[in-house]
Amino acid sequence: MRLCSCFGPSKAERREADRFEAEEARARAAEAAQKRQEQFEKSAAGRAARAQIAATKKSSEPSKGEPVLKGVVVAVADGMITLFLWIINSNFVS
Protein backbone atom coordinates (compact mmCIF):
# COMPACT_ATOMS: atom_id res chain seq x y z
CA MET A 1 0.00 0.00 0.00
CA ARG A 2 1.33 3.36 -0.99
CA LEU A 3 1.39 6.18 1.52
CA CYS A 4 2.40 9.05 -0.73
CA SER A 5 2.32 9.47 -4.49
CA CYS A 6 5.62 11.36 -4.43
CA PHE A 7 7.63 8.10 -4.09
CA GLY A 8 7.74 7.05 -7.74
CA PRO A 9 5.66 7.09 -10.87
CA SER A 10 1.94 6.50 -10.83
CA LYS A 11 0.32 3.45 -12.42
CA ALA A 12 -0.71 5.49 -15.44
CA GLU A 13 2.83 6.79 -15.90
CA ARG A 14 4.28 3.26 -15.60
CA ARG A 15 1.71 1.93 -18.07
CA GLU A 16 2.56 4.70 -20.55
CA ALA A 17 6.29 4.05 -20.14
CA ASP A 18 5.76 0.30 -20.68
CA ARG A 19 3.66 0.99 -23.78
CA PHE A 20 6.34 3.31 -25.15
CA GLU A 21 9.09 0.74 -24.51
CA ALA A 22 7.06 -2.00 -26.21
CA GLU A 23 6.46 0.25 -29.21
CA GLU A 24 10.20 0.99 -29.45
CA ALA A 25 11.03 -2.73 -29.18
CA ARG A 26 8.59 -3.55 -32.01
CA ALA A 27 10.15 -0.84 -34.18
CA ARG A 28 13.67 -2.18 -33.52
CA ALA A 29 12.53 -5.74 -34.28
CA ALA A 30 10.94 -4.64 -37.56
CA GLU A 31 14.11 -2.77 -38.51
CA ALA A 32 16.25 -5.83 -37.75
CA ALA A 33 13.92 -8.08 -39.76
CA GLN A 34 14.12 -5.68 -42.71
CA LYS A 35 17.94 -5.75 -42.54
CA ARG A 36 17.96 -9.56 -42.43
CA GLN A 37 15.62 -9.69 -45.43
CA GLU A 38 17.85 -7.30 -47.41
CA GLN A 39 20.97 -9.30 -46.51
CA PHE A 40 19.25 -12.54 -47.53
CA GLU A 41 18.15 -11.09 -50.87
CA LYS A 42 21.75 -10.04 -51.59
CA SER A 43 23.18 -13.42 -50.58
CA ALA A 44 23.75 -16.39 -52.87
CA ALA A 45 20.99 -18.32 -51.09
CA GLY A 46 18.56 -15.47 -51.69
CA ARG A 47 19.43 -15.29 -55.38
CA ALA A 48 19.08 -19.09 -55.65
CA ALA A 49 15.68 -18.99 -53.95
CA ARG A 50 14.51 -16.22 -56.27
CA ALA A 51 15.73 -18.17 -59.33
CA GLN A 52 14.02 -21.35 -58.11
CA ILE A 53 10.73 -19.55 -57.55
CA ALA A 54 10.94 -17.91 -60.98
CA ALA A 55 11.68 -21.27 -62.64
CA THR A 56 8.77 -22.88 -60.82
CA LYS A 57 6.38 -20.11 -61.81
CA LYS A 58 7.55 -20.37 -65.41
CA SER A 59 7.01 -24.14 -65.51
CA SER A 60 3.74 -24.06 -63.58
CA GLU A 61 1.58 -23.60 -66.67
CA PRO A 62 -0.04 -27.01 -67.20
CA SER A 63 -0.47 -28.62 -70.58
CA LYS A 64 -3.97 -28.51 -72.02
CA GLY A 65 -6.22 -31.15 -70.57
CA GLU A 66 -3.68 -32.22 -67.96
CA PRO A 67 -4.57 -31.47 -64.33
CA VAL A 68 -1.45 -30.48 -62.44
CA LEU A 69 -0.78 -29.42 -58.89
CA LYS A 70 2.53 -27.67 -58.37
CA GLY A 71 3.85 -25.69 -55.46
CA VAL A 72 6.91 -24.21 -53.84
CA VAL A 73 7.53 -23.35 -50.23
CA VAL A 74 10.63 -21.41 -49.27
CA ALA A 75 11.49 -21.43 -45.58
CA VAL A 76 14.31 -19.37 -44.12
CA ALA A 77 15.46 -19.91 -40.56
CA ASP A 78 18.78 -19.08 -38.93
CA GLY A 79 20.41 -18.31 -42.26
CA MET A 80 19.42 -21.68 -43.74
CA ILE A 81 17.11 -21.91 -46.72
CA THR A 82 14.85 -24.85 -47.37
CA LEU A 83 12.98 -25.31 -50.63
CA PHE A 84 10.02 -27.65 -50.92
CA LEU A 85 8.79 -28.36 -54.42
CA TRP A 86 6.01 -30.71 -55.39
CA ILE A 87 4.56 -31.57 -58.76
CA ILE A 88 1.60 -33.90 -59.11
CA ASN A 89 0.37 -34.90 -62.53
CA SER A 90 -2.79 -36.93 -62.58
CA ASN A 91 -5.00 -37.99 -65.43
CA PHE A 92 -8.31 -39.33 -64.22
CA VAL A 93 -10.88 -40.69 -66.61
CA SER A 94 -14.40 -40.24 -65.37
C-alpha positions as CSV (number, residue, x, y, z in Angstrom):
1,M,0.0,0.0,0.0
2,R,1.3,3.4,-1.0
3,L,1.4,6.2,1.5
4,C,2.4,9.1,-0.7
5,S,2.3,9.5,-4.5
6,C,5.6,11.4,-4.4
7,F,7.6,8.1,-4.1
8,G,7.7,7.1,-7.7
9,P,5.7,7.1,-10.9
10,S,1.9,6.5,-10.8
11,K,0.3,3.5,-12.4
12,A,-0.7,5.5,-15.4
13,E,2.8,6.8,-15.9
14,R,4.3,3.3,-15.6
15,R,1.7,1.9,-18.1
16,E,2.6,4.7,-20.5
17,A,6.3,4.0,-20.1
18,D,5.8,0.3,-20.7
19,R,3.7,1.0,-23.8
20,F,6.3,3.3,-25.2
21,E,9.1,0.7,-24.5
22,A,7.1,-2.0,-26.2
23,E,6.5,0.2,-29.2
24,E,10.2,1.0,-29.5
25,A,11.0,-2.7,-29.2
26,R,8.6,-3.5,-32.0
27,A,10.1,-0.8,-34.2
28,R,13.7,-2.2,-33.5
29,A,12.5,-5.7,-34.3
30,A,10.9,-4.6,-37.6
31,E,14.1,-2.8,-38.5
32,A,16.2,-5.8,-37.7
33,A,13.9,-8.1,-39.8
34,Q,14.1,-5.7,-42.7
35,K,17.9,-5.7,-42.5
36,R,18.0,-9.6,-42.4
37,Q,15.6,-9.7,-45.4
38,E,17.8,-7.3,-47.4
39,Q,21.0,-9.3,-46.5
40,F,19.3,-12.5,-47.5
41,E,18.2,-11.1,-50.9
42,K,21.8,-10.0,-51.6
43,S,23.2,-13.4,-50.6
44,A,23.8,-16.4,-52.9
45,A,21.0,-18.3,-51.1
46,G,18.6,-15.5,-51.7
47,R,19.4,-15.3,-55.4
48,A,19.1,-19.1,-55.6
49,A,15.7,-19.0,-54.0
50,R,14.5,-16.2,-56.3
51,A,15.7,-18.2,-59.3
52,Q,14.0,-21.3,-58.1
53,I,10.7,-19.5,-57.6
54,A,10.9,-17.9,-61.0
55,A,11.7,-21.3,-62.6
56,T,8.8,-22.9,-60.8
57,K,6.4,-20.1,-61.8
58,K,7.5,-20.4,-65.4
59,S,7.0,-24.1,-65.5
60,S,3.7,-24.1,-63.6
61,E,1.6,-23.6,-66.7
62,P,0.0,-27.0,-67.2
63,S,-0.5,-28.6,-70.6
64,K,-4.0,-28.5,-72.0
65,G,-6.2,-31.2,-70.6
66,E,-3.7,-32.2,-68.0
67,P,-4.6,-31.5,-64.3
68,V,-1.4,-30.5,-62.4
69,L,-0.8,-29.4,-58.9
70,K,2.5,-27.7,-58.4
71,G,3.8,-25.7,-55.5
72,V,6.9,-24.2,-53.8
73,V,7.5,-23.4,-50.2
74,V,10.6,-21.4,-49.3
75,A,11.5,-21.4,-45.6
76,V,14.3,-19.4,-44.1
77,A,15.5,-19.9,-40.6
78,D,18.8,-19.1,-38.9
79,G,20.4,-18.3,-42.3
80,M,19.4,-21.7,-43.7
81,I,17.1,-21.9,-46.7
82,T,14.9,-24.9,-47.4
83,L,13.0,-25.3,-50.6
84,F,10.0,-27.7,-50.9
85,L,8.8,-28.4,-54.4
86,W,6.0,-30.7,-55.4
87,I,4.6,-31.6,-58.8
88,I,1.6,-33.9,-59.1
89,N,0.4,-34.9,-62.5
90,S,-2.8,-36.9,-62.6
91,N,-5.0,-38.0,-65.4
92,F,-8.3,-39.3,-64.2
93,V,-10.9,-40.7,-66.6
94,S,-14.4,-40.2,-65.4
